């Protein structure tokens, strides 16, 4: 029988099934961060259980950690306690742990793949909705709640209803300054924040195949913003090239053997999806959001569309925008480059390519936060730090940072932030903060002009 | 764990769509290391002024509305996987959340905390919001055994879907970990076959 990529990996991980109930799914790797794991470890202790497969669990703090002075203890006592709790749990249960400041530490969804811990064909979970990121390697990766984290700690399994399958195909050539983030925001704006709820998405088509691994990770990262359980891309030479030689990737004979298996991980030609969408790359422009969910996105030079739906709060009021308004030229206050969405080396290259030889706008507060220490090292190896510093930018230390403002990187109430992160929910970047989501090119253009600027027209504007 | 069979209660109406988990419980409240105490911060930014005084116009601050059933607009619980959202809802005292559509992870999290998510049709949901406008103390009855939800103001009812396994969990008060621990042999044999 013809199978989709999703079916092949899912079926291989089924331990038991029950009639009219969820599947018992075996999990190859789980990541734990400090926010969604303490209660799971506590539950384990209460039940008198040990971690069943400690070698398959990797822990690192990322949500709470400051992005400066990581060599010093965390100032906020509540954040410090949460991070210390993770340290203690990892130590007590004998789990692999990369503390703040460790060379392999970073935002889990950046550090995991780049350390070779997430591999094609795996099932991967974490108490974090953006776990969908790891699907870019050709894995089934999805976010779970803390009770489910406890289940994996105790049994290396979760109970999951089998999701339906969806294929989103994008074909054609992306325009200049249009990247994976714009693709994702475009797709979400078309299918809505609940458009893929109940589905597992496979991204396909020549545009997707032409993306670098970093771009694919960005695209899959945002799957959850359309409600999808996860997103994935069939592994190919780009994937294998990316994985090869990474710290924990298989090596030698093991590599050859597993590579042969990975090459079988693709959707069969005759396989049928429960739902399909097709988009054209040429229709995608640099994107921005204007509202308070990631589905409220538009091309950067569009006007804000009229509201649809009867029962809605007042996202435009929250944002201080009105229907029909164009946002080009709108002054902004903050720019954030980073997060599990856009904190990778390619995002820093993109940002640097725009700001090279120019200067940061004087009133803009810019936070440039590498997704991991490895990204940080690469920034310096490639000399991007010089370009950024000459343009008046400072590079901070890795962490989730202003994406959800659990540390000190908070956007004040009423201020506008052009953010390369994943959510523009009310208060996400700080109480009252107004978030405009965008890719690294648009963020860089805003950082040097101080306003919403189309990166394609930058040289005309200046 | 607490069992659930049948419940009749007045409702708390929240006719807003796409209520995301950052609204249910903002990230700054996620720093606790226990499951308790989140109910006080449920919908914190809609519920309290900056200085912590309750916002008069928010439904949870209106003493007329009492009850253990939350009724919300479609796509409830989108966004983050934080189970703190389910803990906040359970901690506040809700036993049931009714909407026409739930985000997947939230739905799992709610069920793992014995909060029953009940999916109804758009029209049934709209009618509940109409009923509560006319009678603030109108009630719903949620009967899990028969998978039936009734708007007692109109007498209309709908059948809701829940898989047989989860229904059994609610009726008997056992959870997924109990179940998975009983499957250890299967897990070991899976590992042997696949290594």
HADDOCK unambig.tbl for C-alpha pairs under 7 A between the chains (distance, minus, plus):
assign (segid A and resid 15 and name CA) (segid B and resid 186 and name CA) 6.55 0.50 0.50
assign (segid A and resid 15 and name CA) (segid B and resid 187 and name CA) 6.38 0.50 0.50
assign (segid A and resid 15 and name CA) (segid B and resid 190 and name CA) 6.06 0.50 0.50
assign (segid A and resid 20 and name CA) (segid B and resid 163 and name CA) 5.49 0.50 0.50
assign (segid A and resid 20 and name CA) (segid B and resid 164 and name CA) 5.54 0.50 0.50
assign (segid A and resid 20 and name CA) (segid B and resid 165 and name CA) 6.76 0.50 0.50
assign (segid A and resid 21 and name CA) (segid B and resid 163 and name CA) 5.44 0.50 0.50
assign (segid A and resid 21 and name CA) (segid B and resid 164 and name CA) 6.00 0.50 0.50
assign (segid A and resid 21 and name CA) (segid B and resid 165 and name CA) 5.00 0.50 0.50
assign (segid A and resid 35 and name CA) (segid B and resid 30 and name CA) 6.53 0.50 0.50
assign (segid A and resid 35 and name CA) (segid B and resid 31 and name CA) 6.38 0.50 0.50
assign (segid A and resid 36 and name CA) (segid B and resid 82 and name CA) 6.65 0.50 0.50
assign (segid A and resid 38 and name CA) (segid B and resid 33 and name CA) 5.24 0.50 0.50
assign (segid A and resid 39 and name CA) (segid B and resid 33 and name CA) 5.96 0.50 0.50
assign (segid A and resid 39 and name CA) (segid B and resid 34 and name CA) 5.45 0.50 0.50
assign (segid A and resid 39 and name CA) (segid B and resid 35 and name CA) 6.39 0.50 0.50
assign (segid A and resid 78 and name CA) (segid B and resid 31 and name CA) 6.35 0.50 0.50
assign (segid A and resid 79 and name CA) (segid B and resid 31 and name CA) 6.21 0.50 0.50
assign (segid A and resid 82 and name CA) (segid B and resid 31 and name CA) 6.25 0.50 0.50
assign (segid A and resid 82 and name CA) (segid B and resid 33 and name CA) 6.52 0.50 0.50
assign (segid A and resid 127 and name CA) (segid B and resid 81 and name CA) 6.47 0.50 0.50
assign (segid A and resid 128 and name CA) (segid B and resid 80 and name CA) 6.68 0.50 0.50
assign (segid A and resid 128 and name CA) (segid B and resid 81 and name CA) 5.28 0.50 0.50
assign (segid A and resid 128 and name CA) (segid B and resid 82 and name CA) 6.99 0.50 0.50
assign (segid A and resid 129 and name CA) (segid B and resid 80 and name CA) 5.25 0.50 0.50
assign (segid A and resid 129 and name CA) (segid B and resid 81 and name CA) 4.82 0.50 0.50
assign (segid A and resid 143 and name CA) (segid B and resid 81 and name CA) 6.15 0.50 0.50
assign (segid A and resid 144 and name CA) (segid B and resid 81 and name CA) 5.99 0.50 0.50
assign (segid A and resid 144 and name CA) (segid B and resid 105 and name CA) 6.46 0.50 0.50
assign (segid A and resid 145 and name CA) (segid B and resid 81 and name CA) 5.63 0.50 0.50
assign (segid A and resid 145 and name CA) (segid B and resid 82 and name CA) 6.01 0.50 0.50
assign (segid A and resid 145 and name CA) (segid B and resid 83 and name CA) 5.05 0.50 0.50
assign (segid A and resid 145 and name CA) (segid B and resid 109 and name CA) 5.76 0.50 0.50
assign (segid A and resid 146 and name CA) (segid B and resid 83 and name CA) 5.83 0.50 0.50
assign (segid A and resid 147 and name CA) (segid B and resid 112 and name CA) 6.67 0.50 0.50
assign (segid A and resid 151 and name CA) (segid B and resid 177 and name CA) 5.52 0.50 0.50
assign (segid A and resid 155 and name CA) (segid B and resid 180 and name CA) 6.70 0.50 0.50
assign (segid A and resid 155 and name CA) (segid B and resid 181 and name CA) 6.66 0.50 0.50
assign (segid A and resid 194 and name CA) (segid B and resid 75 and name CA) 6.38 0.50 0.50
assign (segid A and resid 197 and name CA) (segid B and resid 103 and name CA) 6.36 0.50 0.50
assign (segid A and resid 197 and name CA) (segid B and resid 104 and name CA) 6.49 0.50 0.50
assign (segid A and resid 198 and name CA) (segid B and resid 104 and name CA) 6.40 0.50 0.50
assign (segid A and resid 225 and name CA) (segid B and resid 79 and name CA) 6.61 0.50 0.50
assign (segid A and resid 227 and name CA) (segid B and resid 78 and name CA) 6.94 0.50 0.50
assign (segid A and resid 227 and name CA) (segid B and resid 103 and name CA) 6.42 0.50 0.50
assign (segid A and resid 311 and name CA) (segid B and resid 15 and name CA) 6.25 0.50 0.50
assign (segid A and resid 311 and name CA) (segid B and resid 16 and name CA) 5.62 0.50 0.50
assign (segid A and resid 311 and name CA) (segid B and resid 17 and name CA) 6.08 0.50 0.50
assign (segid A and resid 312 and name CA) (segid B and resid 16 and name CA) 5.30 0.50 0.50
assign (segid A and resid 312 and name CA) (segid B and resid 17 and name CA) 5.53 0.50 0.50
assign (segid A and resid 313 and name CA) (segid B and resid 16 and name CA) 5.93 0.50 0.50
assign (segid A and resid 404 and name CA) (segid B and resid 27 and name CA) 6.60 0.50 0.50
assign (segid A and resid 406 and name CA) (segid B and resid 27 and name CA) 6.28 0.50 0.50
assign (segid A and resid 406 and name CA) (segid B and resid 28 and name CA) 5.56 0.50 0.50
assign (segid A and resid 425 and name CA) (segid B and resid 22 and name CA) 6.86 0.50 0.50
assign (segid A and resid 428 and name CA) (segid B and resid 22 and name CA) 6.60 0.50 0.50
